[in-house]
Amino acid sequence: MALRIKSKWHKTERNEQLERTLADHAGAFAFIAWKIAKERSNNLWVEYFTYETHAQRFVVICEYLAFMVQIADRLLYGALSDEDRAIFIN
């Protein structure tokens, strides 16, 4: 199953005047990471990985999210200062 991820901000007059902050980018990353983690947990279920409870599925989603946050932190290591990286990751 394909997952659609938007890679551009909506274009409106109001949005074109706004400068995107680090918090805006972090929020977009969080939303995309959540979609990916949820989709991956669904794919595991389709491949006959059985969740006995919803809590187990949530733990799998949390593991995916932790992994993606770690990857984002490593990718941003040289590009942002430590303070900006902390803002993005937190």
PyMOL CGO cylinders between C-alpha atoms (Angstrom):
from pymol import cmd
from pymol.cgo import CYLINDER

trace = [
    CYLINDER, 0.00, 0.00, 0.00, 1.38, 3.43, -0.94, 0.3, 1, 1, 1, 1, 1, 1,
    CYLINDER, 1.38, 3.43, -0.94, 1.65, 6.24, 1.55, 0.3, 1, 1, 1, 1, 1, 1,
    CYLINDER, 1.65, 6.24, 1.55, 1.21, 9.81, 0.35, 0.3, 1, 1, 1, 1, 1, 1,
    CYLINDER, 1.21, 9.81, 0.35, 3.50, 12.34, 1.98, 0.3, 1, 1, 1, 1, 1, 1,
    CYLINDER, 3.50, 12.34, 1.98, 3.18, 15.99, 1.05, 0.3, 1, 1, 1, 1, 1, 1,
    CYLINDER, 3.18, 15.99, 1.05, 6.51, 17.71, 0.50, 0.3, 1, 1, 1, 1, 1, 1,
    CYLINDER, 6.51, 17.71, 0.50, 5.38, 21.29, -0.10, 0.3, 1, 1, 1, 1, 1, 1,
    CYLINDER, 5.38, 21.29, -0.10, 3.51, 23.86, 1.99, 0.3, 1, 1, 1, 1, 1, 1,
    CYLINDER, 3.51, 23.86, 1.99, 0.07, 24.99, 0.80, 0.3, 1, 1, 1, 1, 1, 1,
    CYLINDER, 0.07, 24.99, 0.80, 0.27, 28.10, -1.36, 0.3, 1, 1, 1, 1, 1, 1,
    CYLINDER, 0.27, 28.10, -1.36, -2.03, 30.91, -0.33, 0.3, 1, 1, 1, 1, 1, 1,
    CYLINDER, -2.03, 30.91, -0.33, -1.44, 34.64, -0.05, 0.3, 1, 1, 1, 1, 1, 1,
    CYLINDER, -1.44, 34.64, -0.05, -1.34, 34.41, 3.72, 0.3, 1, 1, 1, 1, 1, 1,
    CYLINDER, -1.34, 34.41, 3.72, 1.10, 31.46, 3.72, 0.3, 1, 1, 1, 1, 1, 1,
    CYLINDER, 1.10, 31.46, 3.72, 3.43, 33.00, 1.15, 0.3, 1, 1, 1, 1, 1, 1,
    CYLINDER, 3.43, 33.00, 1.15, 4.05, 35.93, 3.47, 0.3, 1, 1, 1, 1, 1, 1,
    CYLINDER, 4.05, 35.93, 3.47, 4.90, 33.72, 6.43, 0.3, 1, 1, 1, 1, 1, 1,
    CYLINDER, 4.90, 33.72, 6.43, 8.43, 32.57, 7.10, 0.3, 1, 1, 1, 1, 1, 1,
    CYLINDER, 8.43, 32.57, 7.10, 8.44, 28.95, 8.25, 0.3, 1, 1, 1, 1, 1, 1,
    CYLINDER, 8.44, 28.95, 8.25, 9.94, 28.53, 11.71, 0.3, 1, 1, 1, 1, 1, 1,
    CYLINDER, 9.94, 28.53, 11.71, 11.89, 25.61, 13.03, 0.3, 1, 1, 1, 1, 1, 1,
    CYLINDER, 11.89, 25.61, 13.03, 8.83, 24.67, 15.09, 0.3, 1, 1, 1, 1, 1, 1,
    CYLINDER, 8.83, 24.67, 15.09, 6.73, 24.59, 11.90, 0.3, 1, 1, 1, 1, 1, 1,
    CYLINDER, 6.73, 24.59, 11.90, 9.17, 22.20, 10.27, 0.3, 1, 1, 1, 1, 1, 1,
    CYLINDER, 9.17, 22.20, 10.27, 9.32, 20.09, 13.43, 0.3, 1, 1, 1, 1, 1, 1,
    CYLINDER, 9.32, 20.09, 13.43, 5.51, 19.85, 13.48, 0.3, 1, 1, 1, 1, 1, 1,
    CYLINDER, 5.51, 19.85, 13.48, 5.44, 18.77, 9.86, 0.3, 1, 1, 1, 1, 1, 1,
    CYLINDER, 5.44, 18.77, 9.86, 8.10, 16.14, 10.58, 0.3, 1, 1, 1, 1, 1, 1,
    CYLINDER, 8.10, 16.14, 10.58, 6.12, 14.87, 13.59, 0.3, 1, 1, 1, 1, 1, 1,
    CYLINDER, 6.12, 14.87, 13.59, 2.97, 14.51, 11.49, 0.3, 1, 1, 1, 1, 1, 1,
    CYLINDER, 2.97, 14.51, 11.49, 4.81, 12.66, 8.71, 0.3, 1, 1, 1, 1, 1, 1,
    CYLINDER, 4.81, 12.66, 8.71, 6.60, 10.42, 11.22, 0.3, 1, 1, 1, 1, 1, 1,
    CYLINDER, 6.60, 10.42, 11.22, 3.27, 9.54, 12.83, 0.3, 1, 1, 1, 1, 1, 1,
    CYLINDER, 3.27, 9.54, 12.83, 1.75, 8.65, 9.44, 0.3, 1, 1, 1, 1, 1, 1,
    CYLINDER, 1.75, 8.65, 9.44, 4.74, 6.45, 8.56, 0.3, 1, 1, 1, 1, 1, 1,
    CYLINDER, 4.74, 6.45, 8.56, 4.75, 4.68, 11.94, 0.3, 1, 1, 1, 1, 1, 1,
    CYLINDER, 4.75, 4.68, 11.94, 1.02, 4.02, 11.77, 0.3, 1, 1, 1, 1, 1, 1,
    CYLINDER, 1.02, 4.02, 11.77, 1.29, 2.71, 8.20, 0.3, 1, 1, 1, 1, 1, 1,
    CYLINDER, 1.29, 2.71, 8.20, 4.21, 0.42, 9.09, 0.3, 1, 1, 1, 1, 1, 1,
    CYLINDER, 4.21, 0.42, 9.09, 2.30, -1.02, 12.06, 0.3, 1, 1, 1, 1, 1, 1,
    CYLINDER, 2.30, -1.02, 12.06, -0.66, -1.68, 9.74, 0.3, 1, 1, 1, 1, 1, 1,
    CYLINDER, -0.66, -1.68, 9.74, 1.64, -3.40, 7.24, 0.3, 1, 1, 1, 1, 1, 1,
    CYLINDER, 1.64, -3.40, 7.24, 2.93, -5.68, 10.00, 0.3, 1, 1, 1, 1, 1, 1,
    CYLINDER, 2.93, -5.68, 10.00, -0.64, -6.64, 10.80, 0.3, 1, 1, 1, 1, 1, 1,
    CYLINDER, -0.64, -6.64, 10.80, -1.34, -7.35, 7.10, 0.3, 1, 1, 1, 1, 1, 1,
    CYLINDER, -1.34, -7.35, 7.10, 1.75, -9.59, 7.06, 0.3, 1, 1, 1, 1, 1, 1,
    CYLINDER, 1.75, -9.59, 7.06, 0.19, -11.67, 9.87, 0.3, 1, 1, 1, 1, 1, 1,
    CYLINDER, 0.19, -11.67, 9.87, 1.99, -10.11, 12.82, 0.3, 1, 1, 1, 1, 1, 1,
    CYLINDER, 1.99, -10.11, 12.82, -0.74, -10.41, 15.43, 0.3, 1, 1, 1, 1, 1, 1,
    CYLINDER, -0.74, -10.41, 15.43, -1.37, -7.74, 18.04, 0.3, 1, 1, 1, 1, 1, 1,
    CYLINDER, -1.37, -7.74, 18.04, -3.21, -9.17, 21.02, 0.3, 1, 1, 1, 1, 1, 1,
    CYLINDER, -3.21, -9.17, 21.02, -4.10, -5.72, 22.32, 0.3, 1, 1, 1, 1, 1, 1,
    CYLINDER, -4.10, -5.72, 22.32, -4.12, -2.16, 21.03, 0.3, 1, 1, 1, 1, 1, 1,
    CYLINDER, -4.12, -2.16, 21.03, -1.39, -1.42, 23.57, 0.3, 1, 1, 1, 1, 1, 1,
    CYLINDER, -1.39, -1.42, 23.57, 0.95, -3.76, 21.71, 0.3, 1, 1, 1, 1, 1, 1,
    CYLINDER, 0.95, -3.76, 21.71, 0.26, -1.94, 18.46, 0.3, 1, 1, 1, 1, 1, 1,
    CYLINDER, 0.26, -1.94, 18.46, 0.92, 1.38, 20.18, 0.3, 1, 1, 1, 1, 1, 1,
    CYLINDER, 0.92, 1.38, 20.18, 4.28, 0.09, 21.44, 0.3, 1, 1, 1, 1, 1, 1,
    CYLINDER, 4.28, 0.09, 21.44, 5.25, -0.81, 17.86, 0.3, 1, 1, 1, 1, 1, 1,
    CYLINDER, 5.25, -0.81, 17.86, 4.26, 2.69, 16.70, 0.3, 1, 1, 1, 1, 1, 1,
    CYLINDER, 4.26, 2.69, 16.70, 6.36, 4.21, 19.51, 0.3, 1, 1, 1, 1, 1, 1,
    CYLINDER, 6.36, 4.21, 19.51, 9.37, 2.15, 18.44, 0.3, 1, 1, 1, 1, 1, 1,
    CYLINDER, 9.37, 2.15, 18.44, 9.05, 3.38, 14.87, 0.3, 1, 1, 1, 1, 1, 1,
    CYLINDER, 9.05, 3.38, 14.87, 8.74, 6.97, 16.11, 0.3, 1, 1, 1, 1, 1, 1,
    CYLINDER, 8.74, 6.97, 16.11, 11.81, 6.65, 18.34, 0.3, 1, 1, 1, 1, 1, 1,
    CYLINDER, 11.81, 6.65, 18.34, 13.79, 5.29, 15.41, 0.3, 1, 1, 1, 1, 1, 1,
    CYLINDER, 13.79, 5.29, 15.41, 12.72, 8.14, 13.10, 0.3, 1, 1, 1, 1, 1, 1,
    CYLINDER, 12.72, 8.14, 13.10, 13.51, 10.78, 15.73, 0.3, 1, 1, 1, 1, 1, 1,
    CYLINDER, 13.51, 10.78, 15.73, 16.98, 9.28, 16.13, 0.3, 1, 1, 1, 1, 1, 1,
    CYLINDER, 16.98, 9.28, 16.13, 17.52, 9.39, 12.35, 0.3, 1, 1, 1, 1, 1, 1,
    CYLINDER, 17.52, 9.39, 12.35, 16.33, 13.01, 12.17, 0.3, 1, 1, 1, 1, 1, 1,
    CYLINDER, 16.33, 13.01, 12.17, 18.67, 13.97, 15.01, 0.3, 1, 1, 1, 1, 1, 1,
    CYLINDER, 18.67, 13.97, 15.01, 21.66, 12.38, 13.26, 0.3, 1, 1, 1, 1, 1, 1,
    CYLINDER, 21.66, 12.38, 13.26, 20.79, 14.05, 9.95, 0.3, 1, 1, 1, 1, 1, 1,
    CYLINDER, 20.79, 14.05, 9.95, 20.50, 17.47, 11.59, 0.3, 1, 1, 1, 1, 1, 1,
    CYLINDER, 20.50, 17.47, 11.59, 23.68, 17.09, 13.66, 0.3, 1, 1, 1, 1, 1, 1,
    CYLINDER, 23.68, 17.09, 13.66, 25.94, 19.08, 11.34, 0.3, 1, 1, 1, 1, 1, 1,
    CYLINDER, 25.94, 19.08, 11.34, 23.27, 21.32, 9.85, 0.3, 1, 1, 1, 1, 1, 1,
    CYLINDER, 23.27, 21.32, 9.85, 21.85, 22.95, 13.00, 0.3, 1, 1, 1, 1, 1, 1,
    CYLINDER, 21.85, 22.95, 13.00, 23.29, 24.25, 16.24, 0.3, 1, 1, 1, 1, 1, 1,
    CYLINDER, 23.29, 24.25, 16.24, 22.77, 22.17, 19.37, 0.3, 1, 1, 1, 1, 1, 1,
    CYLINDER, 22.77, 22.17, 19.37, 20.07, 24.58, 20.61, 0.3, 1, 1, 1, 1, 1, 1,
    CYLINDER, 20.07, 24.58, 20.61, 18.16, 24.48, 17.32, 0.3, 1, 1, 1, 1, 1, 1,
    CYLINDER, 18.16, 24.48, 17.32, 18.47, 20.71, 17.15, 0.3, 1, 1, 1, 1, 1, 1,
    CYLINDER, 18.47, 20.71, 17.15, 17.05, 20.44, 20.67, 0.3, 1, 1, 1, 1, 1, 1,
    CYLINDER, 17.05, 20.44, 20.67, 14.09, 22.64, 19.66, 0.3, 1, 1, 1, 1, 1, 1,
    CYLINDER, 14.09, 22.64, 19.66, 13.42, 20.51, 16.58, 0.3, 1, 1, 1, 1, 1, 1,
    CYLINDER, 13.42, 20.51, 16.58, 13.71, 17.15, 18.34, 0.3, 1, 1, 1, 1, 1, 1,
    CYLINDER, 13.71, 17.15, 18.34, 11.75, 18.12, 21.45, 0.3, 1, 1, 1, 1, 1, 1,
]
cmd.load_cgo(trace, "trace")
